């Protein structure tokens, strides 16, 4: 089984100027890893990927790539000035798209905990829209272990559903809010809550792994790691081997951060890279089939309780 635990719901097609601006920031970020492509080469594909309000294109790609389940998430940021009603509508659109493809997709609600009615909004998403968890982007300016965040987590914990929270620096973000250390409080105070640190902290992966070693309810996803895997394969293998050697393979979840990286490194290519890890490389680093299988889907099945 292959499960992508981190994919963004795209609800509107972007005009060329908007798409070009967004893509230029993405390419700048990718270039820092040593991998990029000319903007005009990937812009048409990028615009097409953003126009997928029913997730039909996503599901077709999943079938072609051999992906069994994708976790589709909504992101909410109060700084954008959207009213509660608008945010609920976006969550509902995502939930409706997911419902069109039973057994293929899982929807994560996007509710910024700084909203005064955030706990009630999340409850509505989970009860009425049947969404399967919560997605946060604390780098927008809030701590995931704040008083307001805990009020929302109480609701999530009541339903026994996972939290996927951004966990790494990004260009233009407030990185201090997204440091892995803030997840330590959550893991201790909500021991039954499954917490997914997006990107495994990226270059903060040592800090994430230090927590995960003693907090079995803190997992990390591999979103954005496909860029390192392509640009610096030796470093990718070395980092991943070191993580597994320290905490084991069972808290690592495969993810793409799609669809934004699809024109750069496709999900199919990333899957191929993961499967090839079982073959001995020139550096002598090798992974077992059991480790790769767990990362590609087995661990996510546990976190999202799919085995039930």
N, C-alpha and C positions, 0 to 999 in steps of 0.2 A: 504493500500500500504506500502511495506517495501523497503527502498532505502538505500544501502550502499554507502556512499559518499567518501570512501577512500580505494582504492584497488590498489595495485602496479602491473604494467604490467611486467610479467616475460617472457623474450624473448629467453633465452637459458637454456638448462639443465645444471646444475652444476655437475662437477665430484665430487666424494665422498669427496676428501680432501677439496675442496673449500666449498662445502656444509657444511661439518663438522665445518670448521672454522667460517663460517657465522652463523651457528646455535648456536655455543658455545657462541658467543657474544650475541645473542638474548636470550639465556637461562640465561646468567648472568644478563641481564637487567630484565628479568621476575622474577628472584629470588629476586630482590630487592623489589618487591611487595609482596613477600611471597608465590609465586606460581611458580612451575617449574616441569619439568619431566626429567627423565634420557635421555641423548642425543641419546642413541641407540634405545630408545623406539620411538622417533619421527623422527629420521633421514630419514627412508625410505619414510614416508609421505611427509616430507619436500622436498626431492629431486623430488618427483613426482609432487608436487605443482609448483615447479620452472620450470617445463617443460610444458609450456602451451602457446606457441607462437600464437595460434589462439583463445585463450580464450574459447575453447570448454569445457574443464574440469570445468572452472568457471561457465559457463552457465548451465551445468548439475547439479552442486551443488546448484546453485540458484533455479532451479526448485524443487530440493528435499527439500530445506530449506524454500521455500516460499518467496524468495527475488525477487522482481519485477524488480528492476533496480540496476546496480552497476556502479559506477564511477571509471574508470580505468585510472591511471595516470602514466606518464613518469617522471622520475627524471633526471635532468641534473646538473652536477657538473664540472665546467671547470678545477678543480684540477685533474680530471681524464685524461686530455689531449686529449679528443676526438675532432676531427675537426668538423666544422659546418656541413659538408656533412654527417658525421656519425651520428650526433645528429638528423639531419633531417630524416635520414633513420630510426632511432629507433622510432621517432614520427610517421612516415608513417606506420611502421609495426603495431604499436598500433592502429592507425586509421583504417587500413585495417582489423585487427582482430575485432574491434568494429563494423565495417560496415557489417561483416558477420552475426551479430546478431541484426538486427534492432529492436529498441524498448526495448532492454534489457540492452544495455551498453551505456555509455557516455565516451568519451575519453578526458582527460586533457593533454595538451601539456606540455612538460618539456623543458624550455628554461632558462638557467642561464642568468640573466640580465647583467652579467659582459662580455658576448660576445659582441664584437664591433658591430655586426650586429643583436643583439638580437631583436630589434623591427621588423625588416624585416623577421627574422626567425619565430617569432610568427605569423606575418601576413600570412606567407605561410602556417603555420599549421592550421590556422583558415579558410583561404579561399580555399586552395587546398585540404587539408586533412579533412576539415569539423570537426575539433576538437572542443569540447564544453567548453573550459576554459583553465586555466593555473595552473600548480603545481610548487611551489617553495620549496626549502630547504635552507633557509638563514643561517642555522647553519653551512653550508659549508664555510661561511666567508664573507657574504655581508648583508647589511641592506636592508630590504624590502622597506624602505622609502628613499633610496638613489637617487641621480640624475639619475643614470643608470636604477634603478628599475622603476622610474617614467616614463622614456621614453617607457618602455615596457607596463606599466600600461595604458598609453595613448591609446595604440593600443587595449588592452583588453577592456577598457572602451568604446571605439568606437563601439565595437561589442556587448556590453551589456552582457558579459559573466563573470562568477565568477572566483575568485582567491582562490585556496586552498593552504595555506602556512603553513609549519611546524612551530609549536609554543610550544616548550618545550625543556628542556635539554635532551641530549642523551649521552651515553658513547662515549667519543672521539670526541664529537662535540664542536663547539664554541658557547656555549649557549647564550652569550650576544646578538648575532645577531637575535636570535629567540624569544626574550622576547615580550610579548603581547603589551607593550607600543609603539613599533614601528608601530603598526597597527593603532594607533590613528590618526596619520597624514594622512594615506591613506584614512581612513574612512571619515575624514573631507574634504579632497581635492578631493575625488572622491565619492560624496554622493550617486551616483546611482550604484556604484560598489559593488557587493556582495562579501564579504570577509569571508572566512571560516578559522578560526584559528584551525589547526589540534590539536587534543588532548585536546581542550579547555585549552591549556596551561599546561595540566597535573597538577603537583603540584603548578603551577603558576595560578591555576584556579581562585583564588580570583582576581588576576590582570586582567585576561581576562574578568571576569564578571563585574568588575568595569568599564571597557570600554564599554562592550556590553550593560550595563544598559542605557547608553546615546547615543549609536551608533547602531541604529537598523540594519545597514548593516554589522555589525560584528556578525557572527555566530561562533559556535565552534562545532567540531565533537568529537565523543566519542571513536575514535580509541585509542587503548591501555587500555581503561577503563575496558575491559572485564577481564583483569588480576586482577584488584582490586575487581571487582564484584565477582569473584570466591574466591580469597584469603581472602578478608576482606569485606564480604557482608554488614555488619552493617555500615562500613565507607562509602562504595559505596552509600548506600541508603541515608545516612546522608548528604554527599556532594551533591548528585544530588538534594535532597529535598531543601537544602539551596540555590543552584543555582536557582532552579525554584521559590522559595519563594522571591528571590531578583530581578530576571529579567524576570520571566515567562518562559514558556516552549518553546517559539516559535523561539529561537535562538540556540537550541540544535539539532544537527543532528546525527543520528545513523551511526556508521562506524566501520569497523573491522581492518583497516590497513592490510588487507589480501594481499597475502596469508600467510604471515610469522607467524601469530599467530594461524592459523587454526589448526595445530597439538597440540597446547596447550589448547586453548578454541575455539571450533568450532563456526562458525557463527550461527548454529542452537542452540547451547547451549546459546549463548549470546542473541539471540532472545527470548529464553525461559525465561531467567533471566529478560529481560525487560518486557515481558508480565506478569510475576509473581509479578511485582511491584504493581499491582492493588489489590493484596491480602494483608490484614493486617498482618504485621509481629510481632514478639515478642517485637520489640522496638516501636511498635505503629506507625511507619512511613508508610504511604500509598500514592499511586499516583492514579490519576483518569485515566480512560480509554482514555479520551480526551488528557491528557498530554502524555501518552505513545504512542498513535497513531500519535500525532504531531511529536514526537521525531523519531519514527521509519520510518516515510516517509512523512508526511504532510508538514513539514518544508522544507525538501529537494526539494519537488515538487515545492514549491514557489521559492526557491533560484535558481533552475535550469529552472524555468519558464515552467515546464511540464504541468501546467494547461492550457496553451495556445494551 
